[in-house]
Amino acid sequence: MTADIPVIAVIGVSTILAIYFGKTARKAGLPSLIGYMILGTVMGTSLLSLINDNSLNQLQFITDIALGFVAFIIGSELNLKILRRLGKGIVLIILAESFAAFFLVASAVYLLTGDVPMALVFGALAPASAPAGTVAVIHEYKAKGNLTKALYAVVGFDDGLAVIIFGFSAALAARMLRTEASAVSIGFVSSLLEPMKELGFSLCVGIILGFIFSALARKLKPLIELPSLIFGFIALSIGLCIKFDLSLILTNMMLGLVLANTASTSSVRSIVGQLKNYMPLIFILFFFLAGAHLNISALPALGVLGIVYMIARAAGLMGGAWLGAVLGKSESKIKKYLGLGILSQAGVAIGLSLMVRHMFAEIGTPHALEIGATVITTITATSIVFEIIGPICAKFALKRAGEIPDD
């Protein structure tokens, strides 16, 4: 951030400009969020540096709040009665796309490098998705239908499974590296308990807050005060997640899911409908800051490994989603198009890659340090590509499925 321009002024100007960048992107047939991200990239460290790393750290709370709202909205769409009508296909899709991405990426990286720990880590990072892009596209184009409902469920729950897969794989890779160096090894089982504890506590905190919120929201009058109540609970949830290292997405998703399944459908629509006028601003801020975080100088670092990772991940997610839908006997449009709607990858994967670097730095061997550096560089570069093509593919899938109304 330049010394003479307050960061709040830059955010204000950027918000105004983002409206028109979004309109331009939409005229070009792209989701508005692509315009927001392009503006963020221009204003961020990649080009003008009007927002630097220090400013981005100060503004991290905005990203957290935006993710909290996105997770809450995903949860509010997950009515278990409706999901049961979609059939067992949803569960099979989540399992199949996550494990297919893991096995395909791990196999491809091993064939390329011959490095088992590195293959395990890249495979573990592949299932993690970025739900914000998919949700933003659904909201912008007012998509409705069974594919839309399925996308809400898959992008909501597959991050939980991704964390479990990561916990097992990263622990196994770390154990192999410690054994390789003849260092004292941490117990394999104890290494796996951390991600399981994170998931369990995240679900419990989200459920408890969800019941309290649901009880208060149904009685609150006038309705215009509901956004303030939602903001308060999401902020409280985020604070607890930061304090106790819980999953922000899962905790806030459970907050919305409890509401969706304890209140009547009309009440849920009324409560969530109060956010309609606020979500465009939240999406502008979130994707603008996401663009500001992108370092386009990382793109040349993609190399063969990055390209192999992207191809294998996309093939695993799309092929696994199709297989799960076939096994679950889902309807045709879910079989054909769901895989295209779940390609985005950003925050969760980058966060997990930072954990890998930290874990392997503690091991301290040259092999471990090399894997840590390779993972963070490759995932950062590939996330830029996935964050751009993911929303475009999601829009294409929803349009072809007939769930985006004609203008």
N, C-alpha and C positions, 0 to 999 in steps of 0.2 A: 504494500500500500504506500503510495507517495505521501510524503510528510505533510503536504499542505491540503490534502483532500480527505475529509473525514470519511470513514468507511460507510457510515450511514447514508451519506450523500451519494456515494457510488452505488449503493444498493437501490436508492430511490431512482436515480437516473436509469440504472439497469432494468428495474422493474418496468418503467415506462417504455424503454426501448424493446424489452422482451415481448410486449404486447404486439408490436409491429413485426418483429422478427418471427413470432409465431404465426401471424397472419400471412407473411410471405411464404413461410414453409408450407402452410396449408394450401395456398394457391398453387404451389409446386406439386401438390398431391402427397405431401409428407405430413406426419403428425406435428402439431405445434411444438411439442417438446424438443424436436430436432432444432428448431429455431432458437429456443431458449438455451440449449446446450452450445450451439455455435456462438451465440453472444457471450456466454460464460467463458468459452475458450478464448475468444478475442480479448475479453477484459481480464482474464487470469494470467497466470505466470507464463503461459506458452507464448503470449504475444505482448500485450500492452502492460502487463503487470500492475494494473490499477488495483487489483486484489492479489496480495501476496500470500505466502504460506502462513505468516503470522495472523493475517486477517481471516484466513480460512479457518484457522484454529479457533479464533474468537467467535466465528459464525457457525461453528459446528452444531450449536444447540438448535439452529434453524433446520438443519438437515435432520437432526434427531426428531424434532417435532413433526416435520413433514412425513418422515417414515412412520412415526407413531400414528398419524392420521390415516396414511395409506393402509397400514396393518389393521387399524380399527375398521375401516370400510370393507376390507377383505372379509374380516370376521363377521361383520353385519350382514354379508351376503351368503354366509354359510348356514342356511337353515337346514338342519339335519333331515327333516322330512322331505325337503326338495332334493337333497343329495341322495337320499335313499331311492327316490324316483329315478335318478340318473343311473342307479344300479351300482354293482360292485366294480364296474369299470373304472370309477374314479380311484379307488384304492389300488387296483391293478396298474393303472396308468402311472400313478405316483411311484410305485415300487419299480415298475419296468423302466421308466425313463431315467430314474435316478441310478439304478444299478447298471443299466445299459451304458449310460454316459461314463460311469466309473470304470467298467471293464474295458470298453472300447478305448478310452483315453489311456488307461494304464497299459494296455497291450500295445497301442501305437507308440507311446513314449518308450516303452521297453525295447520294441523292435528297432527304434531309431537310435537309442542311446546305450542299450544293454545294461542300464543302471536300474536295479530293482527298487531301491528306496525312492529314487526320483520318480519312477513310474507310479509307485503307490501314492505319492504326494499329489502329483498332477491328476491322477484318477480321482483322488478324494476331493479335489477342488472342483471337478467338472459338474457335479449335480447342483451346486449352489446357483440360485437364480436371483434376479433383481425384480421384485414384483412391481415396483413403482412405475416402470415403463409400460407394462401391460395394463395396469389399472388406469394410468393416465389416458391411454388410447381408448379404453372402454368408456371412460367418462366423457372424453372429448367428442366421440362419435355416437354417444348414447346407445351403445350396443346392447342388445337384449336377445336372450335365447339360451338354449342348452349349452352351446359351445362357450358362451360368456360365463355361465354358471360353473362349467367345468374348469375354465381358466382360473376363476377366482379360487376354486378349491385347490387346484394343483399348485399355483404359485404361492398359495398360503401355506400349504402343508409340506411341500417338498424341501423347504429350507430346514425344517426340523429333521427330516431324514438325512439331508446333506450333512448336518452337524454330527449325527450319529456315525455316518460313513467316514467322515473326516476324523472323528475321535479314534475309531478303530485303526484306520489306515496310517494316520500320523504317528500313533503310538507304536505300531508295528515297524514303521520305517525308522523311527528314533531308536527302537530296540536293536534293529539290525545295525545301525550306525555305531551304537555303543559297543555292541558285540565285536564289530569290525575293528574298533579301536581298543578292544580289551579293557574298556572302562567298566566301572561298577554300574550295573544295569538297574533301572527302576522297574519294579514289578509290572508286568504287562497288564494285569487286572486293575491295579491301582491307577495306571495311566488311562484306562478306559472309563473310570468312574467320574472324572470331571465333566465330560460332555453329557453323560447321563444325568448327573446332578443338575447341570445347567438347564437341561430340557425339563426335568421334573419340577424344579423350583419355578421356572418361567411359567409353566402351565398352571401351577397352583396359585401363584400371585395373580395371574391374569384372570383366573376363575373367581377368586375372592373379590378382586376389584370389580369384576363384571357383575356379580350379584348385587354388590352395593350400588354401583352405578345404575343398573337396571331398575332397582327399587326406587331410587331417587328420581330418575329421568321420567318414569311413568307418572309421577305425582307433581312434577315441576310445572308451574304456570307463572307467567305466560311462556309460550313455546320459544319466544325470541331469546330467552335466557339459556336454552339448551346448548348452543355452541360454547358458551362459557363453561357450562358443566362438563361437556365433553373435553374441552381444552384442559380443564383442571385435572380430570382423571388421567388423560394421556400424559400430561406433564408429570404427575405423581408417578405413573407407571414407568416413565423414562428415567426419572430420578432413582427409583428402586432398582431398575435394570443396571444403571451405571454403578450404583453403590455395591450391588451384590453380584456383578458380572453375569447378568441374565440376558436372555435373547430379547432384544427390543421388539423384533417383529412378532415372535410367538406370543409374548406377553400381551401386547396390544391387540393382536388378532383374537386372543381368547376373550379379551374385554368386549369386543364386538360380537363374538360368537355367542357368548352367554346372553347378551341382549337379544340377538336374533332368535334364540331358542327359549326364552322365558317371557317374551312379550308377544302380543298379537302382531300379525303382519302389518296391519294398518298403523300400529304404534311405532314399529320399527321404521317404516317408511316416513312417518311424521318426524321421528327423532333424527334419523340420518338425513332426511330432506332439508333440515335446517342448515346443513353444511354446504348445500348446493352452491351458494353464492361465495363461499370462502375457498372451495377447493381449487379454482383456477389460480388464485394467488399462491396457494401452497405449492401447486405444481410449478408455477413460474420460478419461485424461489428455490425449490429443490433442484430442478434441472439446470437452472442458471448456475448454482453453486457446484453441481456435478460437473458441468462444463468447465468451470473455473479450476476444478481439481485436476482435470485432464492435462497431462503433459504430452503434447503431441511429439515432442522430441524422443519419446519412448518408442514410437512406432517403428523406427528403423531397427530396433532391438528384437523385433518379432522373429526374424530368421526362420529357418526350417522348423525348429521346434514349436514356435508359436503357430505357424500355419498348420502343422500336424495336429496340435492341440485343438485349434478351432474347428478343423474339419471333423475330427473324431468326436468332439463334444457335440457339435450340431447333429452328426449322424446318430450318436447315441441317444440324445434327447428326442429327436424326431422318430427314429426307428423304435425306441422303447415306448414312446407314447402311442404309436400305431399298434405295436404288439399288445400293450396293455388294454387298449380299446377293443382290439379284436378278441382277446381272451375274455374280456368283460362284456362282450356283445353290445358295445355302445353303438349309438347311431352313426350313420355314414359320415356326417360332417365332422364329428369328433375324431373319428379314425383318420380322416384326411388332413385336418387342419390344426388340431390341438398342438402338435409338436412345433409348428411355426410360431405359436404364441408364447413360448416359454424360453426363448433363446437369450434374452437379456441377461447380462451378468455384470455386477459391479461391486457394491459395498461389501456384501457378505464374503464374496470370494477374495477380495483384496484384504479384508480383515483377517480371514483365515490364513492367507499367504503371509501376512505380517506375523501371525502366531508361529507359522513354520519357521520363518527367519529367526525369531526369538528362541524357539525351542532348539533349533540346530546350532545357533550361536553358543548356547550353553554347552552343547556337546563339544564344540570347539575344534573338531578335526578338519583338515582341509576339505575332505569330501563333504562333510556336513555344511561347512560354510559355502562351498560351491553350490550345493543344492538350494540353500536358503536364498542366495543372491539370484540364481537362475529363476527360481519360482516367482519372487516378487517382481522381477523385471518382466518376465513373460506374461504373468497374469495382469499386471498393470497395462501392458500394451494391448493384449487381446480384449480386455474389458472395454477399451475405447471403441474397438470395432463392434463388439457385441452390443454396447449401449446405443450405437447408431443403427445397426441393422435389426436389432431385436424389436423395437417399436414399429419399424416399417413392416417387418414380417407379420407382427401381430395384427396390424391394420389390414394387410392383405388377406390374412386368414379369416378375420371377422367379416370382411367384405365378401369373400368368396362363399362363406357359409350363409350369407344372406342375413346377417345379424346387425349390420350397420344400415340404418334407414336411409333411403335415397333422399338427397337434398331437395 
